[in-house]
Amino acid sequence: MTTRRDILGRISARLAPLYGAREARSIALVAVSELSGLSASALLTDPGAPLEIAELDDILGQLAAGRPVQYVVGRTEFCGRTFAVREGVLIPRPETEELAAWIAQAETEAAALLDVGTGSGCIAATLALALPGAQVYAADISDTALETAARNCRALGAGVILRKADALSDLADVFPGPFDVIVSNPPYVPQSD
């Protein structure tokens, strides 16, 4: 019989050389929680309970190859909501949650908001739900990102208008505005830009 402790230990041991023991344990908890449907507290409070995870070897191989746990399980948490993510759509960062929360709190009178480089749609959906009186628009150059954002917005019931646009060329043509807030949290922007 395989237990919760066995699975967590197996994943942690395999990932420790890559991430260190503490981070490996965190990744293992996220992965097992997402794949089993059990909360992290349930996994830890009854570690001897039996647990089977289909395709554990495949999942463990992906994690050991350095694939982010969010891509392995296909989702991530953002501002208390679950968002689908996949290759080609960046995983939202914790500071992005802070940005979305700050805008939702500071811009309560905003009528029109634009999220540039929406990715999974996490900022746009969060703002649409937090500011129901505002019209929220979102742009991305990637079809994969727009498909993922549309899926997330539908799943959450967030009314966001999504359009394909290149922030460096046709953004003003696709979204003529005016906007009260334009938000973007692009990754990996060189210091020179």
ZASETI-546994 format. One record per residue: x, y, z of N, C-alpha, C in turn; residue in one letter. Coordinates in steps of 0.2 Angstrom, whole numbers, padded with zeros to 4 digits, always signed. Each point is the difference from the previous one (the first is absolute). Example, Ala and Ser with C-alpha at 12.3 -4.5 7.8 and 13.67 -1.06 7.14 Angstrom:
+0066-0028+0039-0004+0006+0000+0004+0006+0000a
-0002+0005-0004+0004+0006+0001-0004+0005+0003s
END
This chain:
+0004-0006+0000-0004+0006+0000+0004+0006+0000m
-0001+0005-0005+0004+0006+0000-0004+0005+0004t
+0004+0004+0004-0004+0005+0004+0002+0007-0002t
-0004+0005+0003+0002+0007-0002+0007+0002+0002r
+0003-0003+0005+0006+0002+0002+0005-0003-0005r
-0001-0006-0002+0004-0004-0005+0001+0005-0007d
-0006+0002-0002+0000+0004-0006+0004+0007+0001i
-0002+0003+0005+0003+0006+0001+0008-0001+0001l
+0002-0005+0004+0007-0001+0001+0004-0002-0007g
-0004-0004-0004+0003-0002-0006+0001+0006-0005r
-0005+0005+0000+0001+0006-0004+0005+0004+0003i
+0000+0001+0006+0005+0005+0003+0007-0003-0001s
+0001-0006+0001+0007-0003+0000+0003+0001-0008a
-0005-0001-0004+0002+0001-0007+0002+0007-0002r
-0004+0005+0003+0001+0007-0002+0005+0003+0004l
+0002-0002+0006+0005+0003+0004+0006+0002-0003a
+0003-0004-0004+0007+0002-0003-0001+0006-0005p
-0006+0001-0002-0001+0006-0005-0002+0006+0004l
-0004-0001+0005-0003+0006+0004+0002+0001+0007y
+0003-0005+0003+0001+0000+0007-0006-0003+0003g
+0001-0002+0007-0005-0004+0003-0006+0003+0001a
+0001+0007+0002-0006+0004+0002-0005+0001-0006r
+0003+0002-0005-0004+0002-0006-0002-0006-0003e
+0003-0006+0000-0002-0006-0003-0006-0002+0004a
+0000+0000+0006-0006-0001+0004-0006+0004-0002r
+0001+0006-0001-0006+0005-0002-0002-0002-0006s
+0004-0002-0005-0002-0002-0007-0004-0006+0001i
+0002-0005+0004-0003-0006+0001-0007+0001+0003a
-0001+0004+0005-0006+0001+0003-0005+0003-0006l
+0002+0005-0003-0004+0003-0006-0002-0005-0005v
+0005-0004-0002-0002-0005-0005-0005-0005+0002a
+0002-0003+0006-0005-0005+0003-0007+0002+0002v
+0000+0006+0002-0006+0003+0002-0004+0001-0006s
+0003+0003-0006-0004+0002-0006-0002-0007-0003e
+0004-0005+0000-0001-0006-0004-0005-0005+0004l
+0000+0001+0007-0005-0004+0004-0006+0003+0001s
+0000+0007+0000-0006+0003+0002-0001+0001+0008g
+0006-0002+0003+0000+0001+0007+0004+0007+0002l
-0002+0003+0005+0003+0006+0003+0007-0002+0003s
+0004+0005+0000+0007-0002+0003-0001-0002+0007a
-0004+0003+0004-0001-0001+0007-0003-0007+0000s
-0004-0003-0004-0003-0007+0000+0006-0004-0001a
+0004+0001-0005+0006-0004-0001+0005-0001+0006l
+0001+0006+0004+0004+0000+0005-0003-0003+0007l
-0006+0001+0001-0003-0002+0006-0002-0008+0000t
+0000-0003-0006-0001-0007+0000+0005-0003-0005d
+0006+0000+0002+0005-0002-0005+0000-0007-0002p
-0003-0004+0005+0000-0008-0001-0006-0002-0004g
-0004+0004-0002-0006-0002-0004+0002-0002-0007a
-0003-0005-0003+0002-0002-0006-0001+0005-0006p
+0004+0000-0005-0001+0004-0005+0003-0002-0007l
-0003+0000-0005+0003-0002-0007-0001+0006-0004e
+0005+0001-0004+0000+0005-0005+0001-0003-0007i
-0004+0000-0004+0001-0003-0007+0006+0004-0003a
+0004-0004-0004+0005+0003-0004+0005+0004+0004e
+0001-0002+0007+0005+0003+0004+0007+0000-0003l
+0002-0005-0003+0007+0000-0003+0001+0005-0005d
-0005+0001-0004+0000+0005-0006+0000+0007+0003d
-0004+0001+0005+0000+0007+0004+0006+0001+0003i
+0003-0005+0003+0006+0001+0004+0006+0001-0005l
+0000-0003-0006+0005+0001-0005-0001+0008-0003g
-0006+0002-0001+0000+0007-0002+0002+0005+0005q
-0002-0001+0007+0003+0004+0005+0007+0000+0001l
+0003-0006-0001+0007-0001+0001+0004+0003-0006a
-0003+0001-0006+0003+0003-0005+0000+0007+0000a
-0003+0003+0005-0001+0007+0001-0006+0004-0002g
-0005-0004-0002-0006+0003-0003-0004+0002+0006r
-0002+0007+0000-0004+0002+0006-0006-0004+0002p
-0001+0000+0006-0006-0004+0003-0006+0002-0003v
-0001+0007-0001-0006+0003-0003-0001-0003-0007q
+0005-0001-0004-0001-0003-0007-0002-0007+0001y
+0003-0003+0004-0001-0008+0001-0008-0001+0002v
-0002+0004+0005-0007-0001+0002-0005+0004-0004v
+0002+0005-0004-0004+0004-0005-0004+0006+0003g
+0002+0002+0006-0003+0005+0004+0004+0004+0005r
-0002+0006+0002+0003+0003+0006-0005+0004+0003t
+0002+0002+0006-0004+0005+0004+0002+0007-0001e
-0005+0004+0000+0001+0007-0001-0005+0004+0004f
+0001+0004+0005-0005+0004+0003-0005-0004+0003c
+0001-0006+0002-0005-0005+0003-0004-0003-0006g
+0001+0000-0006-0003-0003-0005+0005-0005-0004r
-0003-0005-0003+0004-0005-0004-0001+0003-0007t
+0006+0000-0003+0001+0002-0007+0004-0006-0004f
-0003-0002-0006+0004-0004-0004+0006+0003-0003a
+0006-0004+0000+0006+0002-0003+0002-0006-0005v
+0004+0002-0005+0003-0005-0004+0006+0003-0003r
+0004-0004-0003+0006+0002-0004-0002+0006-0004e
+0004+0005-0001-0001+0006-0004-0004+0005+0004g
-0002-0001+0006-0004+0004+0004+0004+0001+0007v
+0003+0006+0001+0004+0000+0006-0004-0001+0007l
+0003-0003+0005-0003-0001+0006+0001+0007+0004i
-0006+0002+0002+0000+0007+0004+0004-0001+0006p
+0003+0006+0002+0005+0000+0005-0004+0004+0006r
+0003-0002+0006-0004+0003+0006+0000+0008+0000p
+0005+0003-0003+0000+0008+0000-0006+0002-0005e
-0002-0004-0005-0005+0001-0004-0007+0000+0004t
-0001-0004+0005-0006+0000+0004+0000+0007+0004e
+0006+0002+0002+0000+0006+0004-0002+0006-0005e
+0002+0000-0006-0002+0005-0005-0007+0000-0001l
-0003-0006-0001-0007+0000-0001-0004+0002+0006a
+0002-0002+0006-0003+0002+0006+0000+0008+0001a
+0006+0003-0002+0001+0007+0001-0005+0004-0005w
+0000-0002-0006-0005+0003-0005-0007-0001+0002i
-0002-0006+0002-0007-0001+0002-0002+0005+0006a
+0005+0001+0005-0001+0004+0005+0000+0008-0001q
+0005+0002-0005+0001+0007-0001-0004+0003-0005a
-0003-0004-0005-0003+0002-0006-0008-0002+0000e
-0003+0001+0006-0007-0002+0000-0005+0004-0004t
+0002+0006-0003-0004+0004-0004+0002-0001-0007e
+0005-0005-0002+0002-0001-0007-0006-0003-0004a
-0001+0003-0006-0005-0002-0004+0002-0005-0006a
+0007+0001-0002+0003-0004-0005+0007-0001+0002a
+0002-0007-0001+0006-0002+0002+0003-0004-0006l
+0006+0000-0001+0004-0004-0005+0006-0004+0003l
+0000-0006-0001+0005-0005+0002+0004-0002-0006d
+0006+0003-0001+0005-0002-0005+0004-0005+0001v
+0000-0006-0004+0004-0006+0001-0004-0004+0005g
-0006-0001-0001-0004-0003+0005+0002-0008+0002t
+0003-0003-0005+0002-0007+0002-0006-0004+0002g
+0000-0003+0006-0006-0004+0003-0006+0004+0001s
+0000+0006+0000-0005+0005+0001-0001+0001+0007g
+0005-0002+0005-0001+0001+0007-0001+0007+0002c
+0003+0005-0003-0001+0007+0003-0007+0002-0003i
-0001-0001-0006-0006+0002-0003-0006-0003+0003a
+0000-0006+0001-0006-0004+0004-0001+0003+0007a
+0006+0000+0003-0001+0003+0007-0002+0007+0001t
+0002+0004-0005-0003+0007+0001-0007+0000-0003l
-0002-0004-0005-0007+0000-0002-0005-0002+0006a
+0003-0005+0004-0004-0002+0005+0000+0004+0006l
+0005+0004+0001+0001+0004+0006-0003+0007-0001a
-0001+0002-0007-0003+0006-0002-0005-0001-0005l
-0006-0002+0003-0005-0002-0005-0003+0006-0004p
+0001+0006+0002-0003+0005-0004+0005+0003-0006g
+0006-0003+0000+0005+0001-0005+0000-0004-0006a
+0001+0002-0006+0001-0004-0006+0007-0001+0000q
+0002-0007+0000+0007-0002+0000+0001-0003-0007v
+0006+0002-0003+0002-0002-0006+0007-0003+0001y
+0002-0005-0004+0006-0004+0000+0003-0001-0007a
+0007+0001+0000+0003-0001-0006+0006-0005+0000a
+0001-0004-0005+0006-0004+0000+0002-0001-0007d
+0006-0002-0002+0002-0001-0007+0000-0008-0001i
-0001-0004+0005+0000-0007+0000-0007-0003-0001s
-0001-0004-0005-0006-0003+0000-0001-0005+0006d
+0005-0003+0002+0000-0005+0005-0002+0004+0007t
+0003+0005+0001-0002+0004+0006-0007+0003-0001a
-0003+0002-0005-0007+0002-0001-0005-0005+0001l
+0002-0006-0002-0004-0006+0001-0001-0002+0007e
+0006+0000+0003+0000-0001+0008-0003+0005+0004t
+0001+0006-0002-0004+0006+0004-0007-0001-0001a
-0002-0001-0006-0008-0001-0002-0003-0006+0004a
+0004-0005+0001-0002-0006+0004-0001+0002+0007r
+0005+0003+0003+0000+0002+0007-0005+0005+0001n
-0001+0005-0004-0006+0005+0001-0007-0003+0000c
-0001-0005-0005-0006-0003+0000-0001-0004+0006r
+0005-0004+0002-0001-0004+0006-0001+0004+0007a
+0003+0006+0000-0001+0004+0006-0006+0005-0001l
-0003+0000-0006-0006+0005-0001+0002+0007+0000g
+0006+0001-0002+0003+0007-0001-0001+0003-0007a
-0003+0006+0000-0002+0003-0007+0006+0004-0002g
+0004-0003-0004+0006+0003-0003+0000+0000-0007v
+0001+0005-0004+0001+0000-0007+0007-0001-0002i
+0001-0006-0003+0007-0002-0002+0001+0002-0007l
+0006+0002-0002+0002+0001-0007+0007-0001-0001r
+0002-0002-0006+0007-0001-0002+0003+0007-0002k
+0005+0002+0003+0003+0006-0001+0008+0000+0002a
+0004+0003-0004+0007+0001+0001+0001+0006+0004d
+0003+0000+0006+0001+0006+0004+0004+0005-0003a
+0005-0003-0005+0005+0005-0003-0002+0002-0007l
-0006-0002-0002-0002+0003-0007-0007+0002+0000s
-0005-0005+0001-0007+0002-0002-0005+0001+0006d
+0003+0000+0006-0004+0000+0006-0005+0006+0000l
+0002+0006-0002-0005+0006+0000-0005-0001-0005a
+0001-0003-0006-0005-0002-0005-0005-0005+0002d
+0002-0005+0004-0004-0005+0002-0004+0002+0006v
+0003+0004+0004-0003+0003+0007+0000+0007+0000f
-0004+0004-0004+0001+0007+0000-0001+0004+0006p
-0003-0003+0006-0001+0003+0006-0005+0006+0000g
-0001+0004+0004+0005+0001+0006+0000-0005+0005p
+0005+0000+0004+0000-0005+0006+0002+0004+0006f
-0004-0002+0006+0002+0003+0006+0006-0003+0003d
+0001-0007-0001+0006-0004+0002+0003-0004-0006v
+0006+0000-0001+0003-0004-0004+0006-0004+0004i
-0001-0007+0000+0004-0004+0004+0004-0005-0004v
+0006-0001+0002+0004-0005-0003+0005-0002+0005s
+0001-0007+0000+0006-0002+0004+0004-0005-0004n
+0003+0002-0005+0004-0004-0004+0006-0003+0003p
+0001-0006-0002+0006-0004+0003+0006+0002-0004p
+0006-0001+0003+0006+0000-0003+0002+0006-0004y
-0002+0006+0002+0001+0006-0004+0007+0002+0002v
+0005+0001-0005+0006+0002+0001+0000+0007+0003p
+0005+0001+0005+0001+0007+0003+0000+0005-0005q
+0003-0001-0006+0001+0006-0005-0007+0002-0003s
-0005-0004+0001-0006+0001-0003-0005+0004+0006d
END
